Amino acid sequence: MISDYYGSPPPDLSGFARTADPSFTGQARVPAGTAGAPALAINGDPDTGLFAPGADTLALSTGGAERARVDAAGNLVVGGLSSIQPGTAPTYRAGAFQVRSTGAGMNVERYTSAGSSPPALYLAKSNNVTPGWHGAVSDGTITGEIQFHGSDGAKFLATAAIRSAVDGASGTDDMPGRLLLLTTMDGGTMPTERMRISANGTVTMGAAPGGESLRVTPVAAAVNTLEATGAVSGAAPTLSVQGANADIDLKLSPKGAGHVRFGQYTAAGGLAVTGYVEIKDASGVVRRLAIVN
């Protein structure tokens, strides 16, 4: 005997792994394990490591609790939940990367020299079904969207969204785009467009173009602008002209045979005056335009 455990000659241990730096020519199989006792644990920390909570699923635990999971579909779920719990499509879809936490959110930080690019989040769309390959997008294609959701007690529903889409014909080194802001009305379940910034800089508000309440159209090389200014209590808000020129008129332009109206308009006479629009003439005398109802 050469020890208390085996005799002479020594057994052949060539098919077994060494205790330090082992190498394998085939699979190394371990039990599935649990979150509290992972199959592959850290030496001296037996409740931290990797385990398999189900078929084709791999999970990570720390301190005996599940923290992240890659499921059979390849989705990565961070937050310790044992399953993906989407809301109801199309208002909420389960993403390939999900973060669930009782914390405030997710940070993206960058530390580098002054003048370098900031931390960024890139959303990109290709019209090719093969990941990693390009397919040209067409006019109207949604290239990215950020949605905001709230729970109704049973599922998540969208409250608002920020969306970007192609705004015109695209081509090589040419990608016109528009940006939209959407909100969900009371009693609704899907966000509706409320504001749009088009590729040419035109801003529409209230609804999609054609039903909007306000349109702001840019002018190339404009040097004079219109400014709306609020006011404190007791003071009047101001609509004024700003710009490079010293003397510029403020123009109100009706369409076609339309008129500039103040208050409700009627062709009937003898109506009660409900207010005035005050205008100072060249001598400083206040003149009044009557408002009738």
ZAMARGU-4260 file (C-alpha; in steps of 0.2 Angstrom, whole numbers, plus 5000, padded with zeros to 4 digits):
<rodrens>
0) 5000/5000/5000 | 5006/5017/4996 | 4992/5026/5005 | 4977/5023/5015 | 4966/5025/4999
5) 4973/5015/4985 | 4985/5001/4982 | 5000/4998/4971 | 5001/5001/4956 | 4992/5019/4957
10) 4975/5020/4947 | 4975/5028/4930 | 4967/5046/4933 | 4970/5052/4915 | 4952/5053/4911
15) 4948/5064/4927 | 4949/5083/4928 | 4963/5090/4939 | 4958/5101/4954 | 4968/5116/4947
20) 4966/5122/4929 | 4956/5107/4922 | 4954/5105/4904 | 4940/5095/4895 | 4939/5087/4877
25) 4920/5085/4879 | 4905/5092/4888 | 4907/5095/4907 | 4889/5091/4914 | 4883/5097/4931
30) 4865/5096/4939 | 4853/5110/4935 | 4854/5118/4952 | 4843/5131/4960 | 4845/5150/4964
35) 4850/5146/4982 | 4862/5132/4977 | 4868/5135/4959 | 4875/5121/4949 | 4891/5131/4946
40) 4895/5141/4962 | 4909/5152/4967 | 4921/5144/4979 | 4917/5150/4996 | 4901/5158/4991
45) 4889/5143/4987 | 4873/5153/4984 | 4881/5164/4970 | 4883/5156/4952 | 4874/5149/4937
50) 4859/5137/4937 | 4846/5131/4925 | 4828/5134/4930 | 4821/5126/4915 | 4825/5118/4898
55) 4836/5129/4887 | 4836/5142/4901 | 4851/5149/4910 | 4850/5160/4925 | 4862/5170/4937
60) 4860/5171/4955 | 4868/5181/4969 | 4865/5179/4988 | 4853/5165/4984 | 4841/5175/4973
65) 4839/5175/4954 | 4846/5191/4946 | 4846/5188/4927 | 4840/5175/4915 | 4843/5170/4897
70) 4827/5161/4891 | 4825/5148/4877 | 4821/5162/4864 | 4837/5171/4868 | 4829/5185/4878
75) 4839/5193/4892 | 4829/5197/4908 | 4837/5207/4922 | 4828/5209/4938 | 4826/5192/4946
80) 4809/5187/4939 | 4807/5170/4933 | 4797/5173/4918 | 4794/5186/4905 | 4778/5195/4908
85) 4772/5206/4894 | 4757/5216/4893 | 4745/5216/4879 | 4751/5218/4861 | 4752/5230/4852
90) 4753/5242/4867 | 4766/5233/4875 | 4778/5220/4868 | 4791/5209/4877 | 4809/5215/4871
95) 4824/5205/4869 | 4832/5214/4883 | 4821/5218/4899 | 4826/5226/4915 | 4814/5224/4930
100) 4818/5232/4946 | 4811/5241/4962 | 4825/5255/4958 | 4823/5271/4949 | 4829/5266/4932
105) 4844/5263/4921 | 4860/5274/4920 | 4871/5276/4904 | 4887/5286/4909 | 4903/5290/4899
110) 4919/5297/4907 | 4931/5305/4894 | 4940/5320/4889 | 4931/5337/4885 | 4924/5339/4868
115) 4921/5320/4865 | 4904/5313/4860 | 4892/5310/4874 | 4884/5294/4880 | 4871/5289/4867
120) 4857/5277/4864 | 4855/5271/4845 | 4839/5264/4838 | 4841/5258/4820 | 4829/5250/4807
125) 4834/5239/4792 | 4821/5231/4780 | 4831/5215/4780 | 4824/5200/4790 | 4842/5194/4792
130) 4851/5201/4808 | 4866/5211/4803 | 4861/5214/4785 | 4855/5230/4777 | 4838/5233/4768
135) 4834/5250/4762 | 4819/5258/4772 | 4805/5267/4763 | 4795/5283/4766 | 4784/5281/4782
140) 4795/5267/4789 | 4796/5269/4808 | 4814/5269/4813 | 4813/5270/4832 | 4801/5273/4846
145) 4801/5275/4864 | 4785/5271/4873 | 4779/5275/4891 | 4767/5263/4900 | 4756/5262/4915
150) 4748/5246/4923 | 4729/5246/4924 | 4730/5232/4937 | 4731/5218/4924 | 4742/5223/4910
155) 4753/5238/4904 | 4745/5251/4892 | 4754/5265/4883 | 4752/5283/4890 | 4763/5292/4877
160) 4777/5289/4864 | 4791/5297/4855 | 4793/5291/4837 | 4804/5294/4822 | 4800/5289/4804
165) 4807/5291/4787 | 4800/5307/4780 | 4801/5306/4761 | 4811/5295/4748 | 4827/5289/4755
170) 4843/5285/4746 | 4862/5282/4747 | 4868/5294/4760 | 4851/5302/4761 | 4839/5298/4775
175) 4825/5312/4778 | 4816/5310/4795 | 4802/5316/4805 | 4800/5316/4824 | 4782/5313/4832
180) 4776/5316/4850 | 4760/5305/4854 | 4749/5304/4869 | 4734/5293/4874 | 4718/5302/4876
185) 4706/5298/4891 | 4697/5282/4888 | 4710/5277/4875 | 4723/5263/4874 | 4734/5269/4860
190) 4744/5285/4858 | 4739/5297/4845 | 4750/5310/4836 | 4749/5327/4844 | 4765/5335/4837
195) 4776/5333/4822 | 4793/5340/4817 | 4795/5336/4798 | 4811/5334/4788 | 4810/5352/4782
200) 4808/5359/4799 | 4789/5362/4798 | 4780/5359/4815 | 4762/5354/4817 | 4753/5353/4833
205) 4736/5345/4838 | 4735/5331/4826 | 4743/5324/4810 | 4745/5336/4796 | 4728/5339/4788
210) 4720/5340/4805 | 4732/5350/4815 | 4727/5366/4825 | 4744/5375/4823 | 4757/5375/4809
215) 4774/5383/4811 | 4783/5384/4794 | 4802/5388/4793 | 4808/5401/4780 | 4826/5399/4773
220) 4838/5412/4779 | 4824/5421/4790 | 4831/5436/4800 | 4814/5441/4808 | 4804/5430/4819
225) 4788/5430/4829 | 4789/5428/4848 | 4776/5424/4860 | 4780/5429/4878 | 4770/5425/4894
230) 4767/5436/4909 | 4766/5437/4927 | 4750/5440/4937 | 4741/5456/4931 | 4752/5458/4916
235) 4747/5454/4898 | 4756/5441/4887 | 4764/5448/4872 | 4765/5443/4853 | 4780/5452/4846
240) 4792/5453/4831 | 4810/5450/4834 | 4825/5450/4822 | 4838/5459/4813 | 4828/5474/4806
245) 4824/5489/4816 | 4806/5492/4809 | 4796/5477/4805 | 4777/5475/4803 | 4767/5462/4812
250) 4756/5454/4798 | 4739/5445/4800 | 4735/5436/4783 | 4718/5428/4780 | 4716/5416/4766
255) 4707/5421/4750 | 4693/5432/4754 | 4694/5429/4773 | 4694/5443/4786 | 4704/5446/4802
260) 4691/5444/4816 | 4691/5448/4834 | 4678/5439/4844 | 4663/5432/4836 | 4658/5439/4819
265) 4641/5443/4813 | 4634/5454/4799 | 4619/5459/4809 | 4618/5476/4817 | 4612/5483/4834
270) 4622/5470/4844 | 4629/5474/4861 | 4647/5478/4862 | 4657/5465/4873 | 4674/5472/4872
275) 4687/5483/4863 | 4704/5481/4854 | 4714/5496/4858 | 4726/5504/4845 | 4736/5519/4847
280) 4737/5531/4832 | 4753/5541/4826 | 4749/5555/4839 | 4747/5543/4853 | 4728/5544/4854
285) 4720/5527/4859 | 4707/5521/4846 | 4695/5507/4849 | 4689/5493/4838 | 4673/5486/4845
290) 4670/5468/4848 | 4651/5463/4847 | 4643/5447/4850
</rodrens>
